[in-house]
Amino acid sequence: MAGIKEVASRAGLSVATVSRALSGKSNVSSKSRRLAQEAARELGFVPSYHASSLASGRNHNIGLVVPNVQRWYFSSVLEGVSETLLDAGYDLTLYNVGEQPERRNSILTDFLLRKRLDAVITVALVLSEEEIGQLLAVHRPIVGIGGALRGASTIRIDDEGLAMMATRHLIGLGHTRIAHITGDAGLNRDFKLPQLRQKGFSAALAGAGLEFRPEWHVTADFTIQGAYAAGRRLLGTSTERPTAVFAASDEMAVGIMLAARDFGLRVPEDLSVVGIDGHELSETFGLTTVSQDPRGQGRLAAATALALLEGAIGDSDGGTAATSAQDQEYPTEFVIRHSTAVAPGPATRTA
C-alpha cells in the first residue's frame, strides 16, 4: 500500500503539505489540496486518522448538540455544519437532546467531556457557567448558535430587533389591530426566543402608541399544526378581528394563513401576515418574512470551531482562552412578499 511519501512524490508536494491537505487543515492552497487528493486517490492512499490523532492530539471529530433534529431550523443548521466539516475532513457526532432533561444532562456532563471530540457546537441551548466551564477546562472549544454563552464564541440574530422591524412593517401599512402568535412558556428555554420576539413586538406597538390586547396574544408550539389551531381560536372567537398578525416563526405564520382561509379571509386583503425565519415554505406561500439563513449559521459555526482548533483564536498552550470568545451577529434579510398589504378599511365583524 502506498504511503504518504509516495503521495507527496506523485503530487509534487512536500510530505508536510500533503499531510495538511489530507487532514483538512485550512492553511493549504486549493490547488495543493486538489493535487494531494488526486494523488492519494490514484495511489489508493487512505489517511490513518488514528495515527494522526496520536500525533496531533486531535480526533477530527466535532460534536453538534441540538434540541430537536426533526425541526426545520435545527436540520438546516445541521446541513450547514455537516457540509463544512466534511469539506475540512472532519467527522460529525450528532447529539439530539429531545425533551428529556436526564438525556440533556448526560450529554453535557458525560458524552461531551470524552476525549473523542475536538470541539462542541450547541444550538439554542442555554448552558450553565458550570457546564461551559467543564468543556473549557478540558480544552474543548465551544461555539453556540442562538444566544450568548459566557466564555464561548456565539452566533446569533437580533431576535428582539427583528421582531420590532417586522411589526413596524405592519404598522407602516396602516395596521392598528395587530395580533401576535408566539411560543408557549416551555419554549422559552431556547435562549428566551419567544420572549425576545414578543418584547420586540410590544416595543413596536408602544412606539406607535398602539394598545397591546391580551386577547390577540396567542401561543403555539412553533409548528404549522399548532398555529393553525391557535389561529382558529384567534380569528373565530375574538369580538373584533385583527387585520394583521406577526408570527414568531414562518411555520406559525403558515398555520395562521391556513386558519384564515377557513373563515373566508383573504391574505393579504383581509389579513396581513408576517413571520421570521426564511423557511423554505415562505416562498411557496408568498410570506413576508425575515430570512435568517440557518444553513449559513451552521457553516459559520463550523468554520469558527475549525478556526479555534487551528489556533487562529486561542491561547499559547493550544487551549482555548475565554477571552478569545467572540459574539457574532449573523446578517438577516427582510423579504417582502404578497402576504402583507395596506390595512383594509373599517368593517364590521360577522359572527
N, C-alpha and C positions, 0 to 999 in steps of 0.2 A: 504494500500500500504506500502511495506517495506520501511524503512528509511536507512540512511547511517550507523546508529549504527548496524542494523541487517546485513547489507552487511559486515561490519567490523568483526562482530562476526562469520559469515559464512566463511569468508576468513581467519580468524585467524590473522588479522592485526589490527593496530590501526586505529581509525577514521581519524586521520590526514594523514596516509599513503594512505588510500582508497581515501580520498578527492584529494590528489595529483595525484594518479594513474588515477582516472576517469576524472580529469580535464586536463590530457595530459601533466602535468609538467614533466620535464626531470629528476629531482632528485629522481627517483624511479627505483628500480631494475626491470628487465624484468620479473622476477619470481613474484614479488609482484604485478606488473601491471596485469599479467595474472590471478593471484588468485582473484584480485579485480574485474576484468572484468567478470570472470566466475561466481563469487558470485552474482554480480549485474544482470547478465543475468538469473541465476537460480531463483532469487527472483523478477524479473521483475522491478528492480530499474532503473529509468532514472534520471540522474543528472539534477538538476534545474540550468541551466546556468544563468537564471535571478537572482536567489539568489546568485550564485557565482559572478556575475558581481557586485552586490551591496556590497558584502563582500570584493572583491579584487580590485574593480575599473576597471576591465577588461571586455571586451565583447567576448573574444575568437574569434575574427574576424580580419583577416588581409586583407588589400586591395592590389590588383595587378593591375598595370596600364600598358597597352601595346599599341603600335601604331596601330597594326592590327592583331587580333587574328587569321585571316584566313591564315596568312603566316606560313610556316613550323617552322621557328626558334621560333617565339613567341608562337605557340601552343605547341612546345616541352618544352619551359620554363614553360608554364602553367602546363603541366603534372607533371614536377618535383616539382613545388611549391605545387600543389594540393595534391600529394601523401604524401608529408612530413607533411603538415598541417593536413591532415586527420588522419595520424598516431598519431599526437600530440593532437588530439581532438579540433582542431581549424576550424572555418568556413573560407571560402574564398569569398571575394567580388571582382568580375572582372570588371574593367573599360576599355572598348575598345575605345581609343581616336579617331581613324579614321582620316579622312582628314580635319575635320572642326576645325579651330582654336578656335571658340567660345565654342565648346564642351570641348576641352582641358582646356580652361580657367576655365570653370565651375567645372570641375573635380578637378583641382588643388587648386582652391580658395574657393570651397564650399564643395563638397562631401567629400574630404579627411580630412577636418577640423572638420567634425561632430564627435561626441563622440562615434559613433558606431564602430570605427576602433581602434585597438590597435597599429598597425604598418602599414607601407606602403612599398611595393616593386615596383620599377619602372623599366621598361625595355626599353633601347635605347631611353630615353627621356632626353633632356637637360633641367634641371631645373635652373631657375634664383636663385640668392642668396636670393631674397625676398621670392620666393616660398619655398625654403628649410627652410628659417628662420621661416616662418609661421607654418610649420609642426613641427619643433623642439621646437617652443615656446609653443605648446600645448602637448609637451612630446610624439610626435609620432616618434618612431624610423624609420629611412629611410634606405633602402638598395637599391642601384642602380645596375643594371646589364648593362654593356656595356660601361662604361666610368666613369671618375672621377666626383663626386659630392661633392663640398666643404661642410664639416660638416656632411657628411653621409658616411656610410660604402658602399664600392663598390666592385663589382666582374667584372672582365674584362679579355680579352685576349689581347696579344700584336699584334694588327692588322698590324701595320707597319712592325714589325719584322717578322711576319709570312708571309706577302706578299713578303718580301725580300727573305726569305728562299725558298718559292715556286718558285720564279723567278730564283734564283740561281740554283735550281734543273734543270731547263730547260737549263740554261747556261752551267751547268756541263755536260749536254748531248750533248753539241756542238752546240746548237741553238744560232744563232746570229740575226735571223729575228723573233722577238718575239712581238706579239700584246697583248693588254690589253683591256678587256671589264670591265667597271666599272658602278657604278650607276650614274644616271643623277644628276644635281645640286640640285634638290629638295630633294633628299635623303640624302644630307649631314647634314640635321638637326639631324640625329640619331648619335650623337657623332662624326660627321665628318667621319663616317666609310669609305665611298668610297674614300674620300680624303686621309685618312691614308693609305689605301691599295695601292692607286696609288703612294703615296710617297715612300712606300717600294719597289714597282716595279721599279720606276725611279731610286732609290738609287742603286738597284742591277745592273741595266743597266750601270749606271755611273761607278760603281765599276769595271765593266768588260770592260770598255772602249767602250760600245756599244751606238749607237745613239738612241735617243727617237724620233720615227717617228710619227708625229701627225695623219697621215692617218691610222695608226694602233692602234689608241686610240679611241675606240667607247664606247657609253653609252647605257644603257638599264635600265629596272625597277626592276632588280633582279628577274625576272620571266623567265621561260623556253621560253614562247612565245615571250617576248620582246627580249631576247638574240638571239633567232632563227632569228628574222627579222634583228637584227643588224649584226648577223653573215653572213647572205646572202649578206648584203651590203659590209661587210669587205672582204669576200672571193670572191665576184663576181665583184667588181669594182676597186680593187687595181691594179696598174700596175705590182706590184710584190706581190705575196702572202707571208704571214708569214709562217714559218714552225712550230710555236708553239704559243699558246695563254695561258696567265694567266688570269683566270676569277675571279672576286672578290666574287663570290659565286658559290656553286655547281650547283644550278639551272641554272645559266647563262652558266656554263661550259657545261651542258647537251644541252642547246639550241645551243651552238656553234658546238657541236658534230653532232647534227641533221642537222644543216646547211651544215656542211662539207659533209655529206652523199649526199645531193642534188647535189653537184658538183663532185661527184665521188671520193672524197678524203677519204683515209683510215686513221683511227685513230688507232695506232699512226704512221703508216708507212709514211704517207704524212703530218700529222698534229698532234703534241703532244698537249694535253690539261691538265691543272691542275687547281683545284679550291680550295676554302676554305669553310668549314662548317662541313663535315661529314654527309651530308644529306642522308636519307635512300635510295635515288636513286643512290648514288655514287657507292655502291657495285654492283648494277644491271648493271650499265654502265661501270664498271671497271675503275672508275675515280680515278686518283691520287689526293689526297686532304689532307687538314689539318682538322682533326676532332676536333671540339671544344665542343662537348657534351652539347648542350643547356639544355637537361633534367637534367644533373648533375649540371649545373649552377643554375637551378631553385631550386634543392634540397638544394644546399649550401646557396642560398639566403634566403630560408625559415628557414633553421637551424640558420643562422646568425640573422635573425629577432627574432626568439624564444629565442636565447641566450641573445639578448639585453633586451628582455622583462623579462627574468629570472634574470636580474641583473648581468649576467656574464660579461657584458660590460656596465657599467653605472655609474651614479654618486650617491651620498649618499641619495638624496631625492627621488630616484625612477625614475627620468627623465633620459634622455639620453644625455650625455655630448658630445659636438662637438669634444673634444679632444680624445674621445674614438673611433672615426671613423677609420676604417681600410680599406686599399686598398688591395684587394686580386687578384692576377693574377692567373686565372684558368689554370690548365695544359692542354696542347693540344697534339695531336699525328699526326705526318706526316705519312700518309698511302700511300705507293707507289703501284699502280696497273698497269694495262696494257694500260692506256691512254697516257703514256709518253714513249718515246724511243729515241735512238740516232738520231741526226739530219740527214735527208736524204742528199744525195749528190747534187751537183749543177744540176739544172733543169730549163728549160725554161717554162715560163707560156704560156698556150694556151688561146686564147681569148674565 
